[in-house]
């Protein structure tokens, strides 16, 4: 589960845009994604609405997403292939485990033995 944060601002004035709608979809599927207001416990409303600072945030499971930004006096914009992924732990072993079904890292690829 990862947190995504961003801010919407006017391209002409640079001022934040309050009240913009941000629809979070699966990518490439394009269906509404399940998003959370915390780390995977409380389901959030989708689409989100930007706050007074033009900001929005949500948590979602690791994966690829698409954000469709729209609203009054806004040209609808789509941000495709937003990747959310947990960082690998520093102590993940780099040698093949002795038993099946455990994660291992071969220096860049995570696999299951």
ZIWOWO-V36841 format. One line per field, one symbol per residue. phi: phi as a letter, one per 40 degrees, with the letter a starting at -180 (. if undefined). Layout:
BEGIN
phi = ???
END
This chain:
BEGIN
phi = .bbbbabbbcccbgccbcgccbcbbcbcdgcdccbbcacgbbcccbccbccccgcaaabacdibbbbbbaicgbcdbbbcfccbaccccccccbbcccbcgbcabchibcbbc
END
